[in-house]
Amino acid sequence: MGNKTDPAHIRSIDTWESGGGIELDIVELVGGMTLVVADETVAIYPSVDEFWAEAEDGYESHRTTTLLRETGQPFALTGSA
């Protein structure tokens, strides 16, 4: 088994400089779900449009799930306490 990557499930990959030296990798999957990866955060969005809406207004309510954040907590579901 090699390190072969099958990109059939990936629609696009982009990198965005969000400011302050923070780069985000934006992976849009076939079907619309979007994975955003930064140094200290991995988040899933229902669509790339929801990611850009969060980038515009700053509210994390656009996310479906945060898998990792800088606090070291493993993940938090949107709307959970």
MDTraj code that builds the backbone (N, CA, C; nanometers):
import mdtraj as md
import numpy as np

residues = "MET GLY ASN LYS THR ASP PRO ALA HIS ILE ARG SER ILE ASP THR TRP GLU SER GLY GLY GLY ILE GLU LEU ASP ILE VAL GLU LEU VAL GLY GLY MET THR LEU VAL VAL ALA ASP GLU THR VAL ALA ILE TYR PRO SER VAL ASP GLU PHE TRP ALA GLU ALA GLU ASP GLY TYR GLU SER HIS ARG THR THR THR LEU LEU ARG GLU THR GLY GLN PRO PHE ALA LEU THR GLY SER ALA".split()
xyz = np.array([
    [0.0844, -0.1181, 0.0000],
    [0.0000, 0.0000, 0.0000],
    [0.0883, 0.1236, 0.0000],
    [0.0736, 0.2085, -0.0997],
    [0.1549, 0.3289, -0.1121],
    [0.0860, 0.4514, -0.0568],
    [0.1436, 0.5646, -0.0843],
    [0.0882, 0.6926, -0.0413],
    [0.0095, 0.7579, -0.1542],
    [-0.0611, 0.6804, -0.2301],
    [-0.1396, 0.7316, -0.3417],
    [-0.2616, 0.8077, -0.2903],
    [-0.2846, 0.9253, -0.3452],
    [-0.4006, 1.0057, -0.3103],
    [-0.5002, 0.9999, -0.4245],
    [-0.6243, 0.9682, -0.3935],
    [-0.7297, 0.9657, -0.4935],
    [-0.8132, 1.0918, -0.4759],
    [-0.7922, 1.1930, -0.5592],
    [-0.8616, 1.3205, -0.5428],
    [-1.0042, 1.3219, -0.5975],
    [-1.0629, 1.2063, -0.6247],
    [-1.1955, 1.2007, -0.6847],
    [-1.3019, 1.2672, -0.5987],
    [-1.2818, 1.2756, -0.4676],
    [-1.3809, 1.3351, -0.3779],
    [-1.3545, 1.4836, -0.3511],
    [-1.2479, 1.5405, -0.4103],
    [-1.2122, 1.6807, -0.3888],
    [-1.2507, 1.7631, -0.5108],
    [-1.3287, 1.8696, -0.4884],
    [-1.3659, 1.9601, -0.5965],
    [-1.2572, 2.0649, -0.6185],
    [-1.2067, 2.1247, -0.5084],
    [-1.1025, 2.2257, -0.5227],
    [-1.0249, 2.2406, -0.3929],
    [-0.9026, 2.2889, -0.4057],
    [-0.8188, 2.3203, -0.2908],
    [-0.7635, 2.4600, -0.3129],
    [-0.7745, 2.5429, -0.2090],
    [-0.7282, 2.6808, -0.2195],
    [-0.6586, 2.7178, -0.0892],
    [-0.5719, 2.8149, -0.0933],
    [-0.5070, 2.8675, 0.0267],
    [-0.5415, 3.0145, 0.0379],
    [-0.5734, 3.0575, 0.1608],
    [-0.6125, 3.1964, 0.1855],
    [-0.5316, 3.2518, 0.3016],
    [-0.4731, 3.3675, 0.2824],
    [-0.4014, 3.4401, 0.3863],
    [-0.5039, 3.5264, 0.4590],
    [-0.5390, 3.4878, 0.5819],
    [-0.6461, 3.5578, 0.6537],
    [-0.5973, 3.6786, 0.7311],
    [-0.4681, 3.7028, 0.7319],
    [-0.4119, 3.8175, 0.8028],
    [-0.3278, 3.7725, 0.9202],
    [-0.2315, 3.8534, 0.9571],
    [-0.1462, 3.8203, 1.0706],
    [-0.0592, 3.6985, 1.0478],
    [-0.0328, 3.6661, 0.9223],
    [0.0511, 3.5510, 0.8913],
    [-0.0195, 3.4174, 0.9027],
    [-0.1522, 3.4176, 0.9106],
    [-0.2289, 3.2932, 0.9228],
    [-0.2763, 3.2505, 0.7844],
    [-0.2346, 3.1297, 0.7441],
    [-0.2796, 3.0733, 0.6175],
    [-0.3782, 2.9615, 0.6444],
    [-0.4832, 2.9573, 0.5660],
    [-0.5849, 2.8531, 0.5765],
    [-0.5887, 2.7758, 0.4455],
    [-0.5936, 2.6437, 0.4548],
    [-0.6171, 2.5603, 0.3379],
    [-0.7659, 2.5292, 0.3341],
    [-0.8284, 2.5578, 0.2215],
    [-0.9722, 2.5404, 0.2040],
    [-0.9932, 2.4272, 0.1036],
    [-1.0484, 2.3158, 0.1528],
    [-1.0684, 2.1970, 0.0696],
    [-1.2182, 2.1788, 0.0504],
    [-1.2650, 2.2082, -0.0702],
    [-1.4070, 2.1908, -0.1026],
    [-1.4264, 2.0514, -0.1600],
    [-1.5141, 1.9744, -0.0967],
    [-1.5391, 1.8368, -0.1385],
    [-1.6557, 1.8295, -0.2364],
    [-1.6542, 1.7270, -0.3198],
    [-1.7679, 1.7015, -0.4075],
    [-1.8888, 1.6818, -0.3164],
    [-1.9973, 1.7466, -0.3448],
    [-2.1150, 1.7401, -0.2584],
    [-2.1291, 1.8660, -0.1740],
    [-2.0233, 1.9492, -0.1697],
    [-2.0348, 2.0791, -0.1054],
    [-1.9653, 2.0981, 0.0273],
    [-1.9556, 1.9920, 0.1097],
    [-1.8902, 2.0088, 0.2394],
    [-1.7502, 2.0663, 0.2177],
    [-1.7060, 2.1499, 0.3120],
    [-1.5775, 2.2162, 0.2996],
    [-1.4977, 2.1984, 0.4275],
    [-1.3741, 2.1574, 0.4136],
    [-1.2819, 2.1375, 0.5245],
    [-1.1814, 2.2525, 0.5218],
    [-1.1658, 2.3215, 0.6354],
    [-1.0713, 2.4322, 0.6442],
    [-0.9663, 2.3966, 0.7488],
    [-0.8398, 2.3998, 0.7072],
    [-0.7292, 2.3584, 0.7920],
    [-0.6349, 2.4761, 0.8126],
    [-0.6054, 2.5056, 0.9395],
    [-0.5072, 2.6072, 0.9758],
    [-0.4090, 2.5435, 1.0725],
    [-0.3123, 2.6204, 1.1192],
    [-0.2118, 2.5663, 1.2117],
    [-0.2739, 2.5038, 1.3354],
    [-0.3766, 2.5669, 1.3912],
    [-0.4309, 2.5224, 1.5194],
    [-0.5792, 2.4895, 1.5165],
    [-0.6397, 2.4886, 1.3981],
    [-0.7825, 2.4619, 1.3874],
    [-0.8116, 2.3810, 1.2616],
    [-0.9017, 2.2846, 1.2753],
    [-0.9574, 2.2126, 1.1617],
    [-1.1083, 2.2223, 1.1773],
    [-1.1763, 2.2771, 1.0765],
    [-1.3209, 2.2960, 1.0860],
    [-1.3893, 2.2467, 0.9584],
    [-1.5143, 2.2032, 0.9763],
    [-1.5960, 2.1569, 0.8638],
    [-1.7141, 2.2518, 0.8476],
    [-1.7423, 2.2888, 0.7242],
    [-1.8531, 2.3779, 0.6907],
    [-1.9465, 2.3068, 0.5942],
    [-2.0756, 2.3411, 0.5968],
    [-2.1695, 2.2797, 0.5024],
    [-2.1382, 2.3150, 0.3571],
    [-2.0721, 2.4305, 0.3364],
    [-2.0361, 2.4731, 0.2008],
    [-1.9240, 2.5761, 0.2093],
    [-1.8582, 2.5988, 0.0972],
    [-1.7540, 2.7007, 0.0929],
    [-1.8149, 2.8398, 0.1154],
    [-1.9401, 2.8583, 0.0740],
    [-2.0079, 2.9865, 0.0968],
    [-2.0254, 3.0144, 0.2459],
    [-2.0523, 2.9107, 0.3243],
    [-2.0656, 2.9279, 0.4693],
    [-1.9310, 2.9662, 0.5316],
    [-1.8213, 2.9107, 0.4793],
    [-1.6895, 2.9507, 0.5278],
    [-1.6671, 3.0993, 0.5015],
    [-1.6933, 3.1438, 0.3781],
    [-1.6707, 3.2848, 0.3443],
    [-1.7645, 3.3759, 0.4226],
    [-1.8865, 3.3301, 0.4537],
    [-1.9776, 3.4094, 0.5369],
    [-1.9188, 3.4269, 0.6765],
    [-1.8588, 3.3212, 0.7321],
    [-1.7936, 3.3327, 0.8632],
    [-1.6730, 3.4258, 0.8565],
    [-1.5963, 3.4167, 0.7486],
    [-1.4810, 3.5052, 0.7328],
    [-1.5258, 3.6510, 0.7286],
    [-1.6423, 3.6740, 0.6717],
    [-1.6971, 3.8105, 0.6607],
    [-1.7518, 3.8616, 0.7932],
    [-1.8324, 3.7794, 0.8628],
    [-1.8991, 3.8301, 0.9839],
    [-1.8343, 3.7872, 1.1153],
    [-1.7437, 3.6876, 1.1111],
    [-1.6695, 3.6491, 1.2309],
    [-1.7415, 3.5572, 1.3275],
    [-1.8627, 3.5145, 1.2963],
    [-1.9382, 3.4269, 1.3859],
    [-1.9165, 3.2807, 1.3492],
    [-1.8768, 3.1985, 1.4472],
    [-1.8489, 3.0578, 1.4220],
    [-1.9758, 2.9746, 1.4007],
    [-2.0914, 3.0349, 1.4027],
    [-2.2169, 2.9604, 1.3855],
    [-2.2298, 2.9014, 1.2454],
    [-2.1444, 2.9410, 1.1531],
    [-2.1488, 2.8868, 1.0169],
    [-2.0878, 2.7468, 1.0102],
    [-2.0065, 2.7105, 1.1103],
    [-1.9375, 2.5817, 1.1104],
    [-2.0317, 2.4678, 1.1469],
    [-2.0034, 2.3521, 1.0921],
    [-2.0729, 2.2310, 1.1329],
    [-2.0018, 2.1711, 1.2539],
    [-1.8689, 2.1577, 1.2444],
    [-1.7883, 2.0967, 1.3498],
    [-1.6502, 2.1593, 1.3514],
    [-1.5964, 2.1792, 1.4706],
    [-1.4560, 2.2162, 1.4852],
    [-1.3861, 2.0935, 1.5419],
    [-1.2946, 2.0374, 1.4656],
    [-1.2288, 1.9135, 1.5059],
    [-1.1130, 1.9380, 1.6025],
    [-1.0471, 2.0517, 1.5913],
    [-0.9335, 2.0828, 1.6757],
    [-0.9240, 2.2334, 1.6871],
    [-0.8991, 2.2818, 1.8073],
    [-0.8778, 2.4245, 1.8210],
    [-0.7622, 2.4466, 1.9158],
    [-0.7088, 2.5656, 1.9173],
    [-0.5872, 2.5949, 1.9911],
    [-0.5979, 2.5717, 2.1412],
    [-0.7178, 2.5598, 2.1952],
    [-0.7344, 2.5335, 2.3374],
    [-0.6932, 2.3916, 2.3728],
    [-0.6747, 2.3074, 2.2715],
    [-0.6405, 2.1685, 2.2953],
    [-0.7613, 2.0785, 2.3121],
    [-0.8807, 2.1358, 2.3126],
    [-1.0022, 2.0544, 2.3206],
    [-1.0230, 1.9871, 2.1850],
    [-1.0600, 1.8587, 2.1842],
    [-1.0608, 1.7841, 2.0592],
    [-1.1616, 1.8321, 1.9552],
    [-1.2829, 1.8669, 1.9938],
    [-1.3803, 1.9204, 1.8988],
    [-1.5022, 1.9708, 1.9743],
    [-1.5782, 2.0537, 1.9078],
    [-1.7039, 2.1033, 1.9642],
    [-1.8056, 2.1109, 1.8518],
    [-1.9250, 2.0622, 1.8754],
    [-2.0304, 2.0721, 1.7752],
    [-2.0913, 2.2109, 1.7806],
    [-2.1293, 2.2643, 1.6669],
    [-2.1941, 2.3948, 1.6634],
    [-2.3176, 2.3923, 1.7497],
    [-2.3307, 2.4921, 1.8361],
    [-2.4480, 2.5040, 1.9217],
    [-2.4387, 2.4252, 2.0497],
    [-2.3324, 2.3465, 2.0682],
    [-2.3201, 2.2718, 2.1936],
    [-2.2570, 2.3582, 2.3002],
    [-2.2877, 2.3276, 2.4253],
    [-2.2371, 2.4078, 2.5370],
    [-2.0960, 2.3683, 2.5725],
])
top = md.Topology()
chain = top.add_chain()
for i, resn in enumerate(residues, 1):
    res = top.add_residue(resn, chain, resSeq=i)
    for name in ("N", "CA", "C"):
        top.add_atom(name, md.element.get_by_symbol(name[0]), res)
traj = md.Trajectory(xyz[None], top)
